[in-house]
Amino acid sequence: MKSFWERPWLEWLIAAACAANAWPLVEAWGHSPRDRFGWAALALWLAPAARRLVRTGGRGWRPGLLGAALAAALAGRLADLHALAYAALACAVAAPMPWRARTLWWLLCAVSWMPGLGWRLPIANAGGVFAVRLALAAAGVAAVWPRAGDSEQEREREEKTQ
């Protein structure tokens, strides 16, 4: 049985604080027709991180990304910029992922669930915005999700980096 200090409680606490700080996401999804289904893009985008946490037992968080998440959350709170709170949540969720170029692409695809995407797209209807959101989230997930062609050695190497 692991002791209290061997568990990643601080990492989970930082991630929970970032999630609480990003609460305006829920309000945006509830009130703006262009952002209404952003939650579906978030759910799709979260799948690789959830899979990673289940496979590793919650170990292997990247301290640099957790620090960036804390800094962005604090700056967003002080400046009252929701976009920084959303970026903090994305960094906190990405912290347990292995750091590669394709992980960076997945992290950048976090914009798929952020309200700013709906405001910037020149698409007039909410259905078109939803389709773009899902396509962008799926592109990020496809980049980091293990493929059938991935070698066993690469998977072992990935697990050893934890």
C-alpha positions in Angstrom: 0.0 0.0 0.0 1.3 3.4 -1.0 1.8 6.0 1.6 0.1 9.4 1.4 3.3 11.1 0.1 3.8 8.6 -2.7 0.5 9.5 -4.3 0.2 12.3 -6.9 -2.1 14.4 -4.6 -0.5 17.7 -5.4 -0.8 17.1 -9.2 -4.5 16.3 -8.8 -5.0 19.3 -6.6 -3.4 21.6 -9.2 -5.5 20.1 -12.0 -8.7 20.5 -9.9 -7.8 24.1 -9.1 -7.3 24.8 -12.8 -10.7 23.1 -13.6 -12.4 25.2 -11.0 -10.8 28.3 -12.4 -12.1 27.5 -15.8 -15.7 27.4 -14.7 -16.7 30.2 -17.1 -16.5 27.5 -19.8 -19.7 26.0 -18.5 -21.4 29.4 -18.6 -20.3 30.0 -22.2 -21.4 26.6 -23.2 -24.8 27.2 -21.6 -25.5 30.7 -23.1 -23.8 31.0 -26.5 -25.3 29.1 -29.4 -22.0 29.0 -31.2 -20.3 27.5 -28.1 -23.2 25.2 -27.0 -21.5 21.9 -27.9 -17.9 22.8 -26.8 -18.3 20.3 -24.0 -18.4 17.5 -26.6 -15.1 18.6 -28.1 -13.6 18.8 -24.6 -14.8 15.2 -23.8 -13.2 14.0 -27.1 -10.0 15.9 -26.4 -9.8 14.6 -22.8 -9.8 10.9 -24.0 -6.0 10.5 -24.5 -5.2 12.0 -21.1 -7.8 9.9 -19.3 -6.4 6.8 -21.0 -2.9 7.8 -20.0 -3.9 8.3 -16.4 -5.6 4.9 -16.2 -2.6 3.1 -17.8 0.0 4.8 -15.5 -2.0 4.9 -12.3 -1.8 8.7 -12.2 2.0 8.8 -12.2 4.4 10.6 -14.5 3.1 14.2 -14.4 5.3 16.9 -16.1 6.3 19.5 -13.5 6.9 22.1 -16.2 3.4 21.9 -17.5 1.9 21.9 -14.0 4.0 25.1 -13.3 2.7 26.6 -16.5 -0.8 25.7 -15.6 -0.4 27.4 -12.2 1.1 30.5 -13.7 -1.6 30.8 -16.4 -4.3 30.2 -13.8 -2.9 32.9 -11.5 -2.4 35.4 -14.3 -5.9 34.7 -15.7 -7.4 35.2 -12.2 -5.5 38.4 -11.6 -6.1 39.9 -15.1 -9.7 38.5 -15.3 -8.8 36.8 -18.6 -10.8 33.6 -19.1 -8.6 32.5 -22.0 -5.7 32.1 -19.6 -7.8 30.0 -17.3 -8.7 27.8 -20.3 -5.0 27.5 -21.2 -4.2 26.6 -17.6 -6.7 23.8 -17.8 -5.3 22.5 -21.0 -1.7 22.6 -19.6 -2.9 20.7 -16.4 -4.6 18.1 -18.5 -1.6 17.7 -20.7 0.8 17.3 -17.8 0.6 13.5 -17.6 1.1 13.0 -21.3 4.5 12.0 -22.7 6.2 15.1 -24.3 6.6 14.7 -28.0 5.8 16.8 -31.1 2.5 15.1 -31.5 1.6 15.9 -27.9 2.2 19.5 -28.7 -0.2 19.3 -31.6 -2.8 17.7 -29.3 -2.3 20.5 -26.7 -2.8 23.1 -29.4 -6.0 21.4 -30.5 -7.4 22.3 -27.1 -8.6 25.5 -28.8 -11.4 23.2 -30.1 -13.3 23.4 -26.9 -12.6 27.0 -26.0 -15.2 29.7 -26.6 -12.9 31.9 -28.6 -13.0 29.5 -31.5 -16.7 30.0 -31.9 -16.3 33.8 -32.0 -13.5 33.7 -34.5 -14.9 31.3 -37.1 -16.7 33.0 -40.0 -19.3 30.2 -40.1 -22.8 31.6 -39.5 -24.6 28.6 -38.1 -23.9 26.8 -34.8 -23.9 23.3 -36.5 -20.9 24.3 -38.7 -19.0 25.5 -35.6 -19.8 22.3 -33.9 -18.4 20.3 -36.9 -15.2 22.3 -36.9 -14.8 21.8 -33.1 -15.2 18.0 -33.4 -12.9 17.8 -36.4 -10.2 19.8 -34.6 -10.5 17.8 -31.4 -10.4 14.5 -33.4 -7.3 15.7 -35.2 -5.5 16.2 -31.9 -6.7 12.9 -30.5 -5.6 11.1 -33.7 -2.1 12.5 -33.3 -1.5 11.1 -29.8 -3.8 8.0 -29.7 -1.7 4.8 -30.1 -2.0 3.3 -33.5 -2.1 -0.3 -34.5 1.2 0.2 -36.3 3.1 1.5 -33.3 5.8 -0.9 -32.3 5.9 -2.7 -29.0 9.4 -1.2 -28.4 8.0 2.4 -28.7 5.2 1.6 -26.2 7.7 0.1 -23.8 9.9 3.2 -24.2 7.0 5.4 -23.5 6.1 3.5 -20.3 9.7 3.7 -19.1 9.8 7.5 -19.4 7.2 7.5 -16.6 
